[in-house]
């Protein structure tokens, strides 16, 4: 039981410390929204590629309003 407790505590500490220097970005691809965590000095737009576009959290939009590529 103690091993499980310490394992969970260690995992929570790693997640907490990792979140200190990261920020949340929202990425849109084919009408779906995904959340991506990046370093605070990395612009969210750099996470986009091809059909995927990423924005800062204050630029978040409704996934239903994102235009789909009409050629697909």
C-alpha positions as CSV (number, residue, x, y, z in Angstrom):
1,X,0.0,0.0,0.0
2,X,2.8,2.4,0.8
3,X,4.4,1.7,-2.6
4,X,1.2,2.7,-4.4
5,X,0.9,5.9,-2.3
6,X,4.5,6.9,-3.0
7,X,4.1,6.1,-6.7
8,X,1.1,8.3,-7.0
9,X,2.7,11.1,-5.0
10,X,5.8,10.9,-7.2
11,X,3.7,11.0,-10.4
12,X,1.7,14.0,-9.1
13,X,4.9,15.8,-8.2
14,X,6.3,15.3,-11.7
15,X,3.0,16.5,-13.3
16,X,3.0,19.5,-11.0
17,X,6.6,20.5,-11.7
18,X,6.2,19.9,-15.4
19,X,3.2,22.2,-15.6
20,X,5.2,25.1,-14.0
21,X,7.0,25.9,-17.2
22,X,4.4,24.9,-19.8
23,X,1.3,26.5,-21.3
24,X,-1.8,25.2,-22.9
25,X,-2.4,25.5,-26.6
26,X,-5.5,24.5,-28.6
27,X,-5.0,22.8,-31.9
28,X,-7.7,22.3,-34.6
29,X,-7.6,19.7,-37.3
30,X,-10.6,18.4,-39.4
31,X,-13.1,20.0,-37.0
32,X,-11.7,18.6,-33.8
33,X,-9.9,20.4,-31.0
34,X,-7.0,18.9,-29.1
35,X,-5.0,20.4,-26.2
36,X,-1.2,20.5,-26.4
37,X,1.2,21.6,-23.7
38,X,4.3,23.5,-24.8
39,X,7.1,25.4,-23.1
40,X,6.2,29.0,-22.2
41,X,8.6,30.4,-24.6
42,X,7.3,28.4,-27.6
43,X,4.5,30.1,-29.7
44,X,1.5,27.9,-30.1
45,X,1.4,28.6,-33.8
46,X,4.7,26.7,-34.2
47,X,2.8,23.5,-33.3
48,X,0.7,23.7,-36.4
49,X,1.5,21.7,-39.5
50,X,-0.4,20.7,-42.7
51,X,-4.1,20.7,-41.9
52,X,-3.5,21.4,-38.2
53,X,-3.5,25.0,-36.8
54,X,-2.7,25.9,-33.2
55,X,-3.6,29.0,-31.2
56,X,-2.9,30.5,-27.8
57,X,-5.5,29.8,-25.1
58,X,-7.0,33.4,-25.3
59,X,-7.6,32.7,-29.1
60,X,-9.6,29.5,-28.5
61,X,-12.6,29.1,-30.8
62,X,-15.5,26.8,-31.3
63,X,-14.3,23.7,-33.2
64,X,-17.6,23.7,-35.1
65,X,-16.7,27.1,-36.5
66,X,-13.4,26.0,-37.9
67,X,-13.4,25.7,-41.7
68,X,-12.7,22.3,-43.2
69,X,-10.7,21.8,-46.4
70,X,-13.3,21.4,-49.1
71,X,-11.0,19.3,-51.3
72,X,-11.1,16.4,-48.8
